[in-house]
Amino acid sequence: MSAKVECGCESSSVSVPARPRVGIDIGGTFTDFVLEAGGVRHTHKRLTTPDAPERAVIEEQRWTQSTHKISRRD
């Protein structure tokens, strides 16, 4: 079971390349995500899953793709 915390979910305009870019920082309490796509930067936090840190990353990737309508080919 994993907990999802949606805090600090923000968007801001930036100058970025045409292809989406993702940044991930796995911390002790939260895993931070940044997505830059279409000239917009989206940030999001999720609780870190200490027993399997990759789980939070995979769940966030799925959430981000669904929410921002980005395919894996982008």
PDB file as gemmi writes it, atoms N, CA and C in Angstrom:
CRYST1    1.000    1.000    1.000  90.00  90.00  90.00 P 1                      
ATOM      1  N   MET A   1       0.845  -1.175   0.000  1.00  0.00           N  
ATOM      2  CA  MET A   1       0.000   0.000   0.000  1.00  0.00           C  
ATOM      3  C   MET A   1       0.886   1.231   0.000  1.00  0.00           C  
ATOM      4  N   SER A   2       0.548   2.183  -0.821  1.00  0.00           N  
ATOM      5  CA  SER A   2       1.323   3.418  -0.855  1.00  0.00           C  
ATOM      6  C   SER A   2       0.382   4.594  -0.665  1.00  0.00           C  
ATOM      7  N   ALA A   3       0.906   5.614  -0.043  1.00  0.00           N  
ATOM      8  CA  ALA A   3       0.118   6.823   0.191  1.00  0.00           C  
ATOM      9  C   ALA A   3       0.502   7.855  -0.847  1.00  0.00           C  
ATOM     10  N   LYS A   4      -0.478   8.547  -1.331  1.00  0.00           N  
ATOM     11  CA  LYS A   4      -0.212   9.607  -2.304  1.00  0.00           C  
ATOM     12  C   LYS A   4      -0.495  10.935  -1.644  1.00  0.00           C  
ATOM     13  N   VAL A   5       0.476  11.794  -1.648  1.00  0.00           N  
ATOM     14  CA  VAL A   5       0.314  13.129  -1.096  1.00  0.00           C  
ATOM     15  C   VAL A   5       0.480  14.111  -2.229  1.00  0.00           C  
ATOM     16  N   GLU A   6      -0.527  14.880  -2.475  1.00  0.00           N  
ATOM     17  CA  GLU A   6      -0.442  15.886  -3.527  1.00  0.00           C  
ATOM     18  C   GLU A   6      -0.265  17.249  -2.880  1.00  0.00           C  
ATOM     19  N   CYS A   7       0.956  17.586  -2.607  1.00  0.00           N  
ATOM     20  CA  CYS A   7       1.226  18.900  -2.051  1.00  0.00           C  
ATOM     21  C   CYS A   7       2.262  19.571  -2.930  1.00  0.00           C  
ATOM     22  N   GLY A   8       2.140  20.842  -3.057  1.00  0.00           N  
ATOM     23  CA  GLY A   8       3.117  21.579  -3.847  1.00  0.00           C  
ATOM     24  C   GLY A   8       3.014  21.320  -5.328  1.00  0.00           C  
ATOM     25  N   CYS A   9       1.871  20.871  -5.802  1.00  0.00           N  
ATOM     26  CA  CYS A   9       1.687  20.656  -7.229  1.00  0.00           C  
ATOM     27  C   CYS A   9       1.496  22.023  -7.876  1.00  0.00           C  
ATOM     28  N   GLU A  10       2.467  22.443  -8.671  1.00  0.00           N  
ATOM     29  CA  GLU A  10       2.441  23.779  -9.249  1.00  0.00           C  
ATOM     30  C   GLU A  10       2.806  23.731 -10.720  1.00  0.00           C  
ATOM     31  N   SER A  11       2.439  24.765 -11.417  1.00  0.00           N  
ATOM     32  CA  SER A  11       2.831  24.929 -12.812  1.00  0.00           C  
ATOM     33  C   SER A  11       3.341  26.342 -13.009  1.00  0.00           C  
ATOM     34  N   SER A  12       4.338  26.494 -13.868  1.00  0.00           N  
ATOM     35  CA  SER A  12       4.849  27.818 -14.185  1.00  0.00           C  
ATOM     36  C   SER A  12       5.413  27.798 -15.598  1.00  0.00           C  
ATOM     37  N   SER A  13       5.438  28.948 -16.243  1.00  0.00           N  
ATOM     38  CA  SER A  13       5.957  29.047 -17.604  1.00  0.00           C  
ATOM     39  C   SER A  13       7.471  29.092 -17.584  1.00  0.00           C  
ATOM     40  N   VAL A  14       8.084  28.356 -18.510  1.00  0.00           N  
ATOM     41  CA  VAL A  14       9.540  28.333 -18.637  1.00  0.00           C  
ATOM     42  C   VAL A  14       9.901  28.203 -20.104  1.00  0.00           C  
ATOM     43  N   SER A  15      11.136  28.477 -20.424  1.00  0.00           N  
ATOM     44  CA  SER A  15      11.639  28.263 -21.767  1.00  0.00           C  
ATOM     45  C   SER A  15      12.360  26.928 -21.780  1.00  0.00           C  
ATOM     46  N   VAL A  16      11.771  25.929 -22.451  1.00  0.00           N  
ATOM     47  CA  VAL A  16      12.335  24.580 -22.456  1.00  0.00           C  
ATOM     48  C   VAL A  16      12.328  24.009 -23.865  1.00  0.00           C  
ATOM     49  N   PRO A  17      13.123  22.968 -24.089  1.00  0.00           N  
ATOM     50  CA  PRO A  17      13.118  22.304 -25.387  1.00  0.00           C  
ATOM     51  C   PRO A  17      11.750  21.698 -25.692  1.00  0.00           C  
ATOM     52  N   ALA A  18      11.514  21.344 -26.964  1.00  0.00           N  
ATOM     53  CA  ALA A  18      10.226  20.803 -27.383  1.00  0.00           C  
ATOM     54  C   ALA A  18       9.910  19.465 -26.724  1.00  0.00           C  
ATOM     55  N   ARG A  19      10.889  18.650 -26.476  1.00  0.00           N  
ATOM     56  CA  ARG A  19      10.651  17.340 -25.852  1.00  0.00           C  
ATOM     57  C   ARG A  19      10.474  17.497 -24.354  1.00  0.00           C  
ATOM     58  N   PRO A  20       9.542  16.732 -23.758  1.00  0.00           N  
ATOM     59  CA  PRO A  20       9.354  16.790 -22.305  1.00  0.00           C  
ATOM     60  C   PRO A  20      10.629  16.338 -21.576  1.00  0.00           C  
ATOM     61  N   ARG A  21      10.879  16.961 -20.432  1.00  0.00           N  
ATOM     62  CA  ARG A  21      12.004  16.568 -19.569  1.00  0.00           C  
ATOM     63  C   ARG A  21      11.466  16.315 -18.180  1.00  0.00           C  
ATOM     64  N   VAL A  22      12.065  15.338 -17.487  1.00  0.00           N  
ATOM     65  CA  VAL A  22      11.625  14.955 -16.151  1.00  0.00           C  
ATOM     66  C   VAL A  22      12.823  14.988 -15.213  1.00  0.00           C  
ATOM     67  N   GLY A  23      12.612  15.514 -14.002  1.00  0.00           N  
ATOM     68  CA  GLY A  23      13.619  15.475 -12.956  1.00  0.00           C  
ATOM     69  C   GLY A  23      13.017  14.835 -11.725  1.00  0.00           C  
ATOM     70  N   ILE A  24      13.791  13.996 -11.041  1.00  0.00           N  
ATOM     71  CA  ILE A  24      13.303  13.276  -9.859  1.00  0.00           C  
ATOM     72  C   ILE A  24      14.348  13.374  -8.759  1.00  0.00           C  
ATOM     73  N   ASP A  25      13.890  13.662  -7.544  1.00  0.00           N  
ATOM     74  CA  ASP A  25      14.762  13.694  -6.370  1.00  0.00           C  
ATOM     75  C   ASP A  25      14.115  12.824  -5.300  1.00  0.00           C  
ATOM     76  N   ILE A  26      14.718  11.661  -5.014  1.00  0.00           N  
ATOM     77  CA  ILE A  26      14.178  10.763  -4.000  1.00  0.00           C  
ATOM     78  C   ILE A  26      14.795  11.140  -2.664  1.00  0.00           C  
ATOM     79  N   GLY A  27      13.955  11.640  -1.764  1.00  0.00           N  
ATOM     80  CA  GLY A  27      14.406  12.041  -0.441  1.00  0.00           C  
ATOM     81  C   GLY A  27      13.902  11.083   0.634  1.00  0.00           C  
ATOM     82  N   GLY A  28      14.213  11.379   1.863  1.00  0.00           N  
ATOM     83  CA  GLY A  28      13.819  10.525   2.971  1.00  0.00           C  
ATOM     84  C   GLY A  28      12.331  10.551   3.253  1.00  0.00           C  
ATOM     85  N   THR A  29      11.677  11.681   3.059  1.00  0.00           N  
ATOM     86  CA  THR A  29      10.244  11.813   3.324  1.00  0.00           C  
ATOM     87  C   THR A  29       9.441  11.938   2.043  1.00  0.00           C  
ATOM     88  N   PHE A  30       9.893  12.805   1.138  1.00  0.00           N  
ATOM     89  CA  PHE A  30       9.174  13.034  -0.109  1.00  0.00           C  
ATOM     90  C   PHE A  30      10.066  12.743  -1.307  1.00  0.00           C  
ATOM     91  N   THR A  31       9.424  12.340  -2.395  1.00  0.00           N  
ATOM     92  CA  THR A  31      10.077  12.237  -3.685  1.00  0.00           C  
ATOM     93  C   THR A  31       9.518  13.391  -4.512  1.00  0.00           C  
ATOM     94  N   ASP A  32      10.408  14.247  -5.011  1.00  0.00           N  
ATOM     95  CA  ASP A  32      10.011  15.430  -5.776  1.00  0.00           C  
ATOM     96  C   ASP A  32      10.136  15.143  -7.269  1.00  0.00           C  
ATOM     97  N   PHE A  33       9.165  15.660  -8.018  1.00  0.00           N  
ATOM     98  CA  PHE A  33       9.138  15.458  -9.456  1.00  0.00           C  
ATOM     99  C   PHE A  33       8.983  16.799 -10.151  1.00  0.00           C  
ATOM    100  N   VAL A  34       9.681  16.954 -11.264  1.00  0.00           N  
ATOM    101  CA  VAL A  34       9.540  18.140 -12.104  1.00  0.00           C  
ATOM    102  C   VAL A  34       9.364  17.641 -13.529  1.00  0.00           C  
ATOM    103  N   LEU A  35       8.344  18.156 -14.196  1.00  0.00           N  
ATOM    104  CA  LEU A  35       8.101  17.861 -15.602  1.00  0.00           C  
ATOM    105  C   LEU A  35       8.090  19.179 -16.351  1.00  0.00           C  
ATOM    106  N   GLU A  36       8.924  19.291 -17.384  1.00  0.00           N  
ATOM    107  CA  GLU A  36       8.912  20.460 -18.261  1.00  0.00           C  
ATOM    108  C   GLU A  36       8.420  19.989 -19.621  1.00  0.00           C  
ATOM    109  N   ALA A  37       7.291  20.541 -20.043  1.00  0.00           N  
ATOM    110  CA  ALA A  37       6.701  20.145 -21.326  1.00  0.00           C  
ATOM    111  C   ALA A  37       5.879  21.295 -21.875  1.00  0.00           C  
ATOM    112  N   GLY A  38       6.008  21.535 -23.145  1.00  0.00           N  
ATOM    113  CA  GLY A  38       5.209  22.559 -23.794  1.00  0.00           C  
ATOM    114  C   GLY A  38       5.376  23.943 -23.211  1.00  0.00           C  
ATOM    115  N   GLY A  39       6.581  24.266 -22.739  1.00  0.00           N  
ATOM    116  CA  GLY A  39       6.834  25.588 -22.180  1.00  0.00           C  
ATOM    117  C   GLY A  39       6.299  25.784 -20.776  1.00  0.00           C  
ATOM    118  N   VAL A  40       5.898  24.686 -20.122  1.00  0.00           N  
ATOM    119  CA  VAL A  40       5.360  24.769 -18.764  1.00  0.00           C  
ATOM    120  C   VAL A  40       6.125  23.807 -17.864  1.00  0.00           C  
ATOM    121  N   ARG A  41       6.424  24.261 -16.648  1.00  0.00           N  
ATOM    122  CA  ARG A  41       7.081  23.413 -15.646  1.00  0.00           C  
ATOM    123  C   ARG A  41       6.039  23.020 -14.602  1.00  0.00           C  
ATOM    124  N   HIS A  42       5.886  21.713 -14.400  1.00  0.00           N  
ATOM    125  CA  HIS A  42       4.967  21.181 -13.402  1.00  0.00           C  
ATOM    126  C   HIS A  42       5.804  20.539 -12.295  1.00  0.00           C  
ATOM    127  N   THR A  43       5.466  20.827 -11.045  1.00  0.00           N  
ATOM    128  CA  THR A  43       6.162  20.195  -9.921  1.00  0.00           C  
ATOM    129  C   THR A  43       5.144  19.444  -9.072  1.00  0.00           C  
ATOM    130  N   HIS A  44       5.623  18.385  -8.428  1.00  0.00           N  
ATOM    131  CA  HIS A  44       4.734  17.546  -7.633  1.00  0.00           C  
ATOM    132  C   HIS A  44       5.556  16.807  -6.596  1.00  0.00           C  
ATOM    133  N   LYS A  45       4.944  16.512  -5.467  1.00  0.00           N  
ATOM    134  CA  LYS A  45       5.587  15.738  -4.399  1.00  0.00           C  
ATOM    135  C   LYS A  45       4.755  14.501  -4.121  1.00  0.00           C  
ATOM    136  N   ARG A  46       5.437  13.439  -3.736  1.00  0.00           N  
ATOM    137  CA  ARG A  46       4.783  12.192  -3.351  1.00  0.00           C  
ATOM    138  C   ARG A  46       5.584  11.618  -2.185  1.00  0.00           C  
ATOM    139  N   LEU A  47       4.907  10.954  -1.268  1.00  0.00           N  
ATOM    140  CA  LEU A  47       5.623  10.320  -0.172  1.00  0.00           C  
ATOM    141  C   LEU A  47       6.609   9.298  -0.722  1.00  0.00           C  
ATOM    142  N   THR A  48       7.819   9.299  -0.189  1.00  0.00           N  
ATOM    143  CA  THR A  48       8.809   8.301  -0.558  1.00  0.00           C  
ATOM    144  C   THR A  48       8.389   6.958   0.008  1.00  0.00           C  
ATOM    145  N   THR A  49       8.629   5.901  -0.733  1.00  0.00           N  
ATOM    146  CA  THR A  49       8.352   4.543  -0.260  1.00  0.00           C  
ATOM    147  C   THR A  49       9.701   3.906   0.071  1.00  0.00           C  
ATOM    148  N   PRO A  50      10.130   3.994   1.357  1.00  0.00           N  
ATOM    149  CA  PRO A  50      11.480   3.576   1.729  1.00  0.00           C  
ATOM    150  C   PRO A  50      11.813   2.122   1.385  1.00  0.00           C  
ATOM    151  N   ASP A  51      10.824   1.237   1.466  1.00  0.00           N  
ATOM    152  CA  ASP A  51      11.096  -0.173   1.172  1.00  0.00           C  
ATOM    153  C   ASP A  51      11.303  -0.424  -0.324  1.00  0.00           C  
ATOM    154  N   ALA A  52      10.806   0.477  -1.164  1.00  0.00           N  
ATOM    155  CA  ALA A  52      10.961   0.342  -2.615  1.00  0.00           C  
ATOM    156  C   ALA A  52      10.843   1.726  -3.254  1.00  0.00           C  
ATOM    157  N   PRO A  53      11.910   2.531  -3.214  1.00  0.00           N  
ATOM    158  CA  PRO A  53      11.854   3.903  -3.722  1.00  0.00           C  
ATOM    159  C   PRO A  53      11.376   4.002  -5.168  1.00  0.00           C  
ATOM    160  N   GLU A  54      11.650   2.979  -5.950  1.00  0.00           N  
ATOM    161  CA  GLU A  54      11.230   3.016  -7.352  1.00  0.00           C  
ATOM    162  C   GLU A  54       9.706   3.004  -7.504  1.00  0.00           C  
ATOM    163  N   ARG A  55       8.995   2.497  -6.511  1.00  0.00           N  
ATOM    164  CA  ARG A  55       7.531   2.445  -6.575  1.00  0.00           C  
ATOM    165  C   ARG A  55       6.937   3.855  -6.690  1.00  0.00           C  
ATOM    166  N   ALA A  56       7.420   4.794  -5.893  1.00  0.00           N  
ATOM    167  CA  ALA A  56       6.921   6.171  -5.957  1.00  0.00           C  
ATOM    168  C   ALA A  56       7.221   6.782  -7.322  1.00  0.00           C  
ATOM    169  N   VAL A  57       8.385   6.456  -7.887  1.00  0.00           N  
ATOM    170  CA  VAL A  57       8.761   6.991  -9.193  1.00  0.00           C  
ATOM    171  C   VAL A  57       7.830   6.442 -10.281  1.00  0.00           C  
ATOM    172  N   ILE A  58       7.572   5.155 -10.255  1.00  0.00           N  
ATOM    173  CA  ILE A  58       6.693   4.535 -11.252  1.00  0.00           C  
ATOM    174  C   ILE A  58       5.270   5.069 -11.123  1.00  0.00           C  
ATOM    175  N   GLU A  59       4.760   5.159  -9.894  1.00  0.00           N  
ATOM    176  CA  GLU A  59       3.406   5.678  -9.686  1.00  0.00           C  
ATOM    177  C   GLU A  59       3.293   7.123 -10.161  1.00  0.00           C  
ATOM    178  N   GLU A  60       4.310   7.916  -9.889  1.00  0.00           N  
ATOM    179  CA  GLU A  60       4.284   9.312 -10.311  1.00  0.00           C  
ATOM    180  C   GLU A  60       4.358   9.433 -11.827  1.00  0.00           C  
ATOM    181  N   GLN A  61       5.173   8.590 -12.451  1.00  0.00           N  
ATOM    182  CA  GLN A  61       5.265   8.612 -13.907  1.00  0.00           C  
ATOM    183  C   GLN A  61       3.893   8.333 -14.520  1.00  0.00           C  
ATOM    184  N   ARG A  62       3.200   7.336 -14.013  1.00  0.00           N  
ATOM    185  CA  ARG A  62       1.863   7.011 -14.526  1.00  0.00           C  
ATOM    186  C   ARG A  62       0.885   8.157 -14.291  1.00  0.00           C  
ATOM    187  N   TRP A  63       0.920   8.744 -13.088  1.00  0.00           N  
ATOM    188  CA  TRP A  63       0.023   9.854 -12.758  1.00  0.00           C  
ATOM    189  C   TRP A  63       0.300  11.049 -13.665  1.00  0.00           C  
ATOM    190  N   THR A  64       1.581  11.359 -13.852  1.00  0.00           N  
ATOM    191  CA  THR A  64       1.974  12.503 -14.662  1.00  0.00           C  
ATOM    192  C   THR A  64       1.557  12.321 -16.120  1.00  0.00           C  
ATOM    193  N   GLN A  65       1.810  11.146 -16.672  1.00  0.00           N  
ATOM    194  CA  GLN A  65       1.428  10.886 -18.062  1.00  0.00           C  
ATOM    195  C   GLN A  65      -0.076  11.017 -18.243  1.00  0.00           C  
ATOM    196  N   SER A  66      -0.831  10.497 -17.306  1.00  0.00           N  
ATOM    197  CA  SER A  66      -2.289  10.549 -17.385  1.00  0.00           C  
ATOM    198  C   SER A  66      -2.802  11.979 -17.217  1.00  0.00           C  
ATOM    199  N   THR A  67      -2.323  12.667 -16.204  1.00  0.00           N  
ATOM    200  CA  THR A  67      -2.788  14.011 -15.880  1.00  0.00           C  
ATOM    201  C   THR A  67      -2.427  15.029 -16.952  1.00  0.00           C  
ATOM    202  N   HIS A  68      -1.224  14.950 -17.476  1.00  0.00           N  
ATOM    203  CA  HIS A  68      -0.738  15.944 -18.432  1.00  0.00           C  
ATOM    204  C   HIS A  68      -0.806  15.454 -19.875  1.00  0.00           C  
ATOM    205  N   LYS A  69      -1.438  14.303 -20.077  1.00  0.00           N  
ATOM    206  CA  LYS A  69      -1.668  13.764 -21.432  1.00  0.00           C  
ATOM    207  C   LYS A  69      -0.367  13.663 -22.233  1.00  0.00           C  
ATOM    208  N   ILE A  70       0.624  13.021 -21.640  1.00  0.00           N  
ATOM    209  CA  ILE A  70       1.915  12.830 -22.286  1.00  0.00           C  
ATOM    210  C   ILE A  70       2.096  11.335 -22.523  1.00  0.00           C  
ATOM    211  N   SER A  71       2.444  10.980 -23.754  1.00  0.00           N  
ATOM    212  CA  SER A  71       2.673   9.568 -24.042  1.00  0.00           C  
ATOM    213  C   SER A  71       4.135   9.222 -23.765  1.00  0.00           C  
ATOM    214  N   ARG A  72       4.410   7.963 -23.652  1.00  0.00           N  
ATOM    215  CA  ARG A  72       5.787   7.522 -23.414  1.00  0.00           C  
ATOM    216  C   ARG A  72       6.682   7.846 -24.605  1.00  0.00           C  
ATOM    217  N   ARG A  73       6.107   8.040 -25.757  1.00  0.00           N  
ATOM    218  CA  ARG A  73       6.891   8.355 -26.966  1.00  0.00           C  
ATOM    219  C   ARG A  73       7.311   9.811 -27.001  1.00  0.00           C  
ATOM    220  N   ASP A  74       6.651  10.663 -26.206  1.00  0.00           N  
ATOM    221  CA  ASP A  74       7.000  12.083 -26.183  1.00  0.00           C  
ATOM    222  C   ASP A  74       8.345  12.238 -25.540  1.00  0.00           C  
TER     223      ASP A  74                                                      
END                                                                             
